[in-house]
Amino acid sequence: MKAHAITDRIYALHADIDTADLFEGIWPIPHGVSLNSYLVKGEKVALIDLVRDWAGAPEALEAEIAQAGLFLDKIDYLILNHLEPDHTGWLAEYKRRNPKVEIISTAKGIELVKSFYKITEGLRAVKSGDILDLGGGMVLRFEEAPNVHWPETMVTYEPESGVLFACDAFGGYGKLGDRVFDDQFSAEEHAFFEKESLRYYANIVSSFGLFVKRAVQKLSALDIKVVAPSHGIVWRKNPKEIIERYVKYANYMDGPQEKEICVVWGSMYGNTKKGLDAVIAGIEEEGVPYSIHRVPNEDASFVLADAYKSAGIVVAMPTYEYKMFPPMAYILSLFERKHVWNRKAFRLGSWGWVGGAKKEYDELVAPLKWDSLESEEWAGGPDEAKLEALREKGRELARRVKSA
């Protein structure tokens, strides 16, 4: 990896994380993720955001700082836009290596520096509108962006170049390799990164859509020429693309969503699957696109991504011990936590000796404000009349999605 010049005085530094570890201890990253930091040179030098000791990230960071003509102990300021440990986990060791560095964050961020890393000296709290003059015409301005996606979050802006250092805002999964800028990737590669940015948003940010919209509105007064997040592509050619993408994602919470259906299903012995096949046949007859995810076979991370963008949801699962199929109960709890609200929905499922899933299901989805068709349940295998009823429910759901 190498340091990439955004301007002659601002450098993007990054480490590609390629590991079987789960992001935040929950979300799979089969295509990896980048940890991005930024070096800003005036008469004094600031490093914006750090890394954790993960898959060689500190060594990569140190090497790239050296490529930019500096050393760790020559950095005057460490700006922490966000205190989540993927951006700060190496902080205690870095402070030991560079004891004179001044750490800058919001007031809430400074408290997290103290509680996470037991550092009490060389700290400065800033608020919206505060500036840091590095000399030589290089000035950094701070803007608080609370709950995007932790309450201490801020962004940093450099007015001369128009670079917005956005930390987790406008980020995405996926390794970058030896390229970091949006104009260095093909259309096919951008399609991949767009899919991974949606999954990242659904997994990490979707609970805070209202705050994302507030932050974008607040930042609209800035002349943003480059969006430099702490995960994913640095947008220098078309920064509006990633900003508008995040606004679209935030709007998925209340709508409009994409006119497609996310099918989530689990089946113990195939009887629920037989009914689901009839529903899918009805959806196909109406020509509405759909995605399909089997749980627990497929990780919830990927289910969330498609559910979050889709106007329609199908939930298919059997009764299990008088209640819902347990993997589906977990998915629905995530839907509530991640604000998968205001969808057109339909639930179906079989039962063996007795039903019971419907009661628990109705309780779990009540906070989601779904516009639901009447559920369909049956004992054992579905007969022809039930299959036709399910096929019609698929058609009806698809029609509702088309008119949404």
C-alpha positions as CSV (number, residue, x, y, z in Angstrom):
1,M,0.0,0.0,0.0
2,K,1.1,3.6,-0.5
3,A,0.2,7.1,0.5
4,H,-2.1,8.7,-2.1
5,A,-2.0,12.5,-2.6
6,I,-5.4,14.2,-2.5
7,T,-3.6,17.5,-2.8
8,D,0.1,18.4,-2.4
9,R,-0.5,18.7,1.3
10,I,-3.2,16.1,2.1
11,Y,-2.6,12.4,1.8
12,A,-5.0,9.4,2.1
13,L,-3.5,6.5,4.0
14,H,-5.2,3.1,4.2
15,A,-4.9,-0.5,5.3
16,D,-6.9,-3.2,3.7
17,I,-8.3,-5.6,6.2
18,D,-8.6,-9.2,4.9
19,T,-9.7,-11.4,7.7
20,A,-12.2,-14.0,8.8
21,D,-13.0,-11.7,11.7
22,L,-16.5,-10.1,11.9
23,F,-16.8,-6.4,11.6
24,E,-18.1,-5.0,15.0
25,G,-18.0,-8.6,16.1
26,I,-21.3,-9.2,14.1
27,W,-21.0,-8.6,10.3
28,P,-19.1,-10.7,7.9
29,I,-16.6,-9.0,5.5
30,P,-15.9,-11.6,2.9
31,H,-14.5,-8.9,0.6
32,G,-12.6,-7.2,3.4
33,V,-12.7,-3.5,4.4
34,S,-10.4,-0.6,4.4
35,L,-9.3,1.5,7.3
36,N,-8.6,5.0,6.1
37,S,-6.6,7.8,7.8
38,Y,-5.5,11.1,6.4
39,L,-2.4,13.2,6.8
40,V,-2.7,17.0,6.5
41,K,0.4,19.2,6.3
42,G,0.7,22.8,7.2
43,E,3.5,24.3,9.3
44,K,2.2,21.7,11.7
45,V,0.9,18.3,10.9
46,A,-2.4,16.6,11.7
47,L,-3.3,12.9,11.4
48,I,-7.1,12.4,11.0
49,D,-8.4,9.2,12.4
50,L,-6.4,6.1,13.4
51,V,-6.6,2.4,13.1
52,R,-6.9,-0.6,15.5
53,D,-4.2,-3.3,15.7
54,W,-5.9,-5.5,13.1
55,A,-4.4,-7.4,10.3
56,G,-1.2,-5.3,10.1
57,A,-3.0,-1.9,10.0
58,P,-0.6,0.0,12.3
59,E,2.4,-1.2,10.3
60,A,0.7,-0.1,7.1
61,L,-0.1,3.3,8.5
62,E,3.4,3.9,9.7
63,A,4.9,2.9,6.4
64,E,2.6,5.2,4.5
65,I,3.3,8.1,6.8
66,A,7.0,7.6,6.0
67,Q,6.2,7.6,2.3
68,A,4.7,11.1,2.8
69,G,8.0,12.2,4.3
70,L,7.1,12.1,8.0
71,F,7.4,9.9,11.1
72,L,4.9,9.0,13.8
73,D,6.5,11.2,16.4
74,K,6.5,14.2,14.2
75,I,2.8,14.5,14.0
76,D,1.4,17.4,16.1
77,Y,-2.3,16.7,16.2
78,L,-4.3,13.5,16.2
79,I,-7.9,14.3,15.2
80,L,-10.5,11.6,16.2
81,N,-13.7,12.1,14.4
82,H,-15.2,9.0,15.9
83,L,-14.1,6.9,18.8
84,E,-15.2,3.4,17.8
85,P,-12.2,1.1,18.3
86,D,-11.7,0.3,14.6
87,H,-10.5,3.9,14.3
88,T,-8.9,4.2,17.8
89,G,-7.8,0.8,19.0
90,W,-4.1,1.6,18.5
91,L,-4.4,4.9,20.3
92,A,-2.7,3.9,23.6
93,E,0.3,2.5,21.7
94,Y,0.4,5.5,19.4
95,K,0.4,7.9,22.3
96,R,3.3,6.0,23.9
97,R,5.2,6.4,20.6
98,N,4.3,10.1,20.3
99,P,3.7,11.4,23.8
100,K,3.6,15.1,22.7
101,V,0.7,14.6,20.2
102,E,-2.4,16.6,21.1
103,I,-5.6,14.6,20.7
104,I,-8.6,16.5,19.4
105,S,-12.2,15.3,19.5
106,T,-15.7,16.4,20.6
107,A,-16.3,16.7,24.3
108,K,-18.0,13.3,24.3
109,G,-15.2,11.9,22.3
110,I,-12.6,13.1,24.8
111,E,-14.6,11.3,27.5
112,L,-14.3,8.1,25.5
113,V,-10.6,8.6,25.1
114,K,-10.4,8.6,28.8
115,S,-12.7,5.7,29.4
116,F,-11.4,3.4,26.6
117,Y,-7.7,4.2,26.7
118,K,-7.1,5.9,30.1
119,I,-5.3,8.8,28.5
120,T,-5.9,12.1,30.5
121,E,-3.2,14.4,29.2
122,G,-2.8,16.3,25.9
123,L,-6.6,16.4,25.1
124,R,-8.6,19.1,23.5
125,A,-12.4,19.2,23.1
126,V,-13.9,21.0,20.1
127,K,-17.4,21.9,18.9
128,S,-19.1,22.9,15.7
129,G,-17.4,25.9,14.1
130,D,-14.1,25.5,15.9
131,I,-11.0,25.6,13.8
132,L,-7.4,24.3,14.0
133,D,-4.9,26.5,12.2
134,L,-2.0,24.4,11.1
135,G,-0.2,27.4,9.6
136,G,0.8,28.0,6.0
137,G,-2.8,28.7,5.1
138,M,-4.0,25.2,6.2
139,V,-7.0,25.4,8.4
140,L,-9.3,22.6,9.6
141,R,-12.8,23.2,10.7
142,F,-14.9,20.9,12.9
143,E,-18.6,20.1,12.7
144,E,-20.4,17.8,15.1
145,A,-22.5,15.1,13.5
146,P,-24.0,13.3,16.5
147,N,-25.4,9.8,16.1
148,V,-23.8,9.3,12.7
149,H,-23.5,6.8,14.1
150,W,-22.2,7.3,17.7
151,P,-23.1,10.3,19.8
152,E,-19.6,11.8,19.9
153,T,-19.1,11.8,16.1
154,M,-17.9,14.8,14.2
155,V,-16.5,15.5,10.7
156,T,-13.5,17.6,9.8
157,Y,-13.4,20.0,6.7
158,E,-10.5,21.7,5.0
159,P,-11.9,24.7,3.1
160,E,-9.0,25.4,0.7
161,S,-9.2,22.0,-1.0
162,G,-12.9,21.3,-0.1
163,V,-12.0,17.9,1.5
164,L,-14.5,16.5,4.0
165,F,-13.1,14.0,6.3
166,A,-16.3,12.1,7.1
167,C,-15.2,9.0,9.2
168,D,-18.0,6.4,9.1
169,A,-20.3,8.7,7.2
170,F,-20.3,7.9,3.5
171,G,-18.3,4.7,4.0
172,G,-18.6,1.1,2.8
173,Y,-17.2,-2.4,3.0
174,G,-14.6,-3.7,0.5
175,K,-10.8,-3.7,0.1
176,L,-9.4,-1.0,-2.1
177,G,-6.0,-2.4,-3.1
178,D,-3.6,0.1,-4.6
179,R,-6.3,2.5,-5.7
180,V,-8.4,4.7,-3.5
181,F,-10.2,7.3,-5.7
182,D,-13.6,7.0,-7.4
183,D,-12.2,7.8,-10.8
184,Q,-9.8,4.8,-10.6
185,F,-12.5,2.1,-10.6
186,S,-14.5,0.6,-13.5
187,A,-18.3,0.7,-13.7
188,E,-18.3,-3.0,-12.7
189,E,-16.2,-2.3,-9.7
190,H,-18.4,0.6,-8.7
191,A,-21.4,-1.7,-8.9
192,F,-19.7,-4.0,-6.4
193,F,-18.8,-1.1,-4.1
194,E,-22.3,0.3,-4.3
195,K,-23.7,-3.1,-3.1
196,E,-21.2,-3.1,-0.3
197,S,-22.0,0.4,0.7
198,L,-25.7,-0.5,1.0
199,R,-24.8,-3.5,3.2
200,Y,-22.5,-1.4,5.3
201,Y,-25.3,1.3,5.7
202,A,-27.9,-1.3,6.6
203,N,-25.6,-3.1,9.1
204,I,-24.0,-0.1,10.7
205,V,-25.9,3.2,10.1
206,S,-29.6,2.4,9.4
207,S,-30.8,2.8,12.9
208,F,-29.8,6.5,12.6
209,G,-31.3,7.6,9.3
210,L,-32.9,10.7,10.8
211,F,-29.5,11.8,12.0
212,V,-27.9,11.1,8.6
213,K,-30.4,13.4,6.9
214,R,-29.8,16.1,9.5
215,A,-26.0,15.8,9.0
216,V,-26.3,16.0,5.2
217,Q,-28.5,19.1,5.5
218,K,-26.0,20.7,7.9
219,L,-23.1,20.0,5.6
220,S,-24.9,21.3,2.5
221,A,-23.5,24.7,3.2
222,L,-20.0,23.5,2.7
223,D,-18.3,23.5,-0.7
224,I,-17.4,19.8,-0.7
225,K,-15.0,18.8,-3.5
226,V,-13.8,15.5,-2.0
227,V,-15.5,13.1,0.4
228,A,-12.9,11.2,2.4
229,P,-14.4,8.5,4.6
230,S,-12.7,6.1,7.0
231,H,-13.9,3.0,5.2
232,G,-14.0,2.7,1.4
233,I,-13.5,4.9,-1.7
234,V,-12.3,8.5,-1.5
235,W,-14.6,10.5,-3.8
236,R,-12.7,13.2,-5.7
237,K,-14.4,13.2,-9.1
238,N,-18.0,12.9,-8.1
239,P,-18.5,13.4,-4.3
240,K,-22.2,14.1,-4.8
241,E,-22.7,10.5,-5.8
242,I,-21.9,9.1,-2.4
243,I,-23.7,11.9,-0.6
244,E,-26.9,11.4,-2.6
245,R,-26.6,7.6,-2.2
246,Y,-26.6,8.0,1.6
247,V,-29.6,10.3,1.4
248,K,-31.4,7.6,-0.6
249,Y,-30.5,5.0,2.0
250,A,-31.7,7.2,4.8
251,N,-35.0,7.7,3.0
252,Y,-35.5,3.9,2.8
253,M,-36.5,4.0,6.5
254,D,-39.8,5.8,5.8
255,G,-40.0,5.5,2.0
256,P,-39.9,5.4,-0.8
257,Q,-38.0,2.1,-1.1
258,E,-37.2,0.2,-4.3
259,K,-40.1,-1.5,-6.0
260,E,-38.9,-5.0,-5.2
261,I,-39.5,-7.7,-2.7
262,C,-37.1,-9.3,-0.2
263,V,-38.1,-12.9,0.5
264,V,-36.7,-14.3,3.8
265,W,-37.5,-17.9,4.6
266,G,-36.6,-20.9,6.7
267,S,-38.1,-24.4,6.5
268,M,-37.5,-27.4,8.7
269,Y,-38.8,-30.2,6.5
270,G,-39.8,-28.5,3.2
271,N,-43.5,-27.8,3.9
272,T,-43.1,-24.1,4.3
273,K,-40.9,-24.1,1.2
274,K,-43.7,-25.7,-0.8
275,G,-46.0,-22.8,0.1
276,L,-43.3,-20.2,-0.5
277,D,-42.7,-21.6,-4.0
278,A,-46.4,-20.7,-4.8
279,V,-46.0,-17.2,-3.4
280,I,-42.9,-16.6,-5.6
281,A,-44.8,-17.9,-8.6
282,G,-47.4,-15.2,-8.0
283,I,-44.7,-12.5,-7.6
284,E,-43.1,-13.6,-10.8
285,E,-46.5,-13.4,-12.7
286,E,-46.7,-9.7,-11.7
287,G,-43.1,-9.1,-12.9
288,V,-41.8,-7.6,-9.6
289,P,-38.1,-8.3,-9.0
290,Y,-37.2,-10.1,-5.7
291,S,-34.3,-11.3,-3.7
292,I,-34.4,-14.4,-1.7
293,H,-32.5,-15.4,1.5
294,R,-32.7,-18.6,3.5
295,V,-32.0,-18.3,7.3
296,P,-30.0,-19.4,9.2
297,N,-28.1,-20.6,6.1
298,E,-27.4,-17.0,5.0
299,D,-26.0,-14.4,7.4
300,A,-28.3,-11.6,8.6
301,S,-25.9,-9.0,7.2
302,F,-27.0,-9.8,3.6
303,V,-30.6,-10.2,4.5
304,L,-30.6,-6.7,6.1
305,A,-29.1,-5.1,2.9
306,D,-31.9,-6.4,0.6
307,A,-34.7,-5.9,3.2
308,Y,-33.6,-2.3,3.9
309,K,-34.0,-1.2,0.2
310,S,-37.1,-3.3,-0.7
311,A,-40.7,-2.0,-0.5
312,G,-42.0,-5.5,0.0
313,I,-41.1,-8.2,2.5
314,V,-42.1,-11.9,2.5
315,V,-41.5,-13.8,5.7
316,A,-41.9,-17.6,5.4
317,M,-41.2,-19.9,8.4
318,P,-42.8,-22.7,10.4
319,T,-44.0,-22.8,13.9
320,Y,-41.3,-24.2,16.2
321,E,-42.2,-25.3,19.7
322,Y,-45.4,-23.2,19.8
323,K,-43.5,-20.1,18.6
324,M,-41.6,-18.7,15.6
325,F,-38.7,-20.5,13.9
326,P,-35.9,-19.1,16.1
327,P,-33.6,-17.9,13.3
328,M,-36.5,-15.8,11.9
329,A,-37.2,-14.3,15.3
330,Y,-33.6,-13.0,15.3
331,I,-34.0,-11.5,11.8
332,L,-37.2,-9.7,12.9
333,S,-35.5,-8.3,16.0
334,L,-32.8,-6.9,13.7
335,F,-35.5,-5.4,11.4
336,E,-36.9,-3.6,14.5
337,R,-33.4,-2.4,15.6
338,K,-32.4,-1.3,12.1
339,H,-35.7,0.4,11.3
340,V,-36.9,-1.7,8.5
341,W,-40.2,0.3,8.6
342,N,-43.3,0.9,6.5
343,R,-43.1,-2.1,4.1
344,K,-45.7,-4.1,2.3
345,A,-45.5,-7.5,3.9
346,F,-46.8,-11.1,3.9
347,R,-46.1,-14.0,6.3
348,L,-46.7,-17.6,5.7
349,G,-45.8,-20.9,7.3
350,S,-46.7,-24.5,8.2
351,W,-47.1,-26.2,11.6
352,G,-47.0,-29.7,12.8
353,W,-49.0,-30.6,15.8
354,V,-50.2,-27.1,16.7
355,G,-49.7,-23.5,15.4
356,G,-48.4,-20.5,17.5
357,A,-46.0,-18.6,15.3
358,K,-48.5,-16.0,14.3
359,K,-48.9,-14.6,17.8
360,E,-45.2,-14.0,18.3
361,Y,-44.8,-12.7,14.8
362,D,-47.6,-10.1,15.2
363,E,-45.9,-8.9,18.4
364,L,-42.5,-8.6,16.8
365,V,-43.6,-6.7,13.7
366,A,-46.0,-4.3,15.4
367,P,-43.3,-1.6,15.9
368,L,-42.4,-1.9,12.2
369,K,-45.6,-0.3,11.0
370,W,-45.9,-2.8,8.1
371,D,-48.9,-2.8,5.8
372,S,-49.5,-6.6,6.0
373,L,-51.6,-9.0,4.1
374,E,-53.4,-11.6,6.2
375,S,-51.0,-14.4,7.2
376,E,-51.5,-17.9,5.7
377,E,-50.8,-20.9,7.9
378,W,-51.5,-24.6,7.4
379,A,-51.0,-28.0,9.1
380,G,-48.4,-30.3,7.4
381,G,-48.2,-29.9,3.7
382,P,-50.2,-27.4,1.7
383,D,-53.1,-28.7,-0.4
384,E,-54.0,-27.4,-3.8
385,A,-56.5,-24.9,-2.5
386,K,-53.9,-23.5,-0.1
387,L,-51.2,-23.3,-2.8
388,E,-53.6,-21.3,-5.0
389,A,-54.4,-19.0,-2.1
390,L,-50.7,-18.5,-1.6
391,R,-50.1,-17.8,-5.2
392,E,-52.8,-15.1,-5.1
393,K,-51.1,-13.6,-2.0
394,G,-47.9,-13.4,-4.0
395,R,-49.7,-11.6,-6.8
396,E,-51.4,-9.2,-4.4
397,L,-48.2,-8.3,-2.6
398,A,-46.5,-7.6,-5.9
399,R,-49.4,-5.4,-7.0
400,R,-49.1,-3.4,-3.7
401,V,-45.4,-3.0,-4.2
402,K,-45.8,-1.8,-7.8
403,S,-48.3,0.9,-6.6
404,A,-46.3,1.9,-3.5
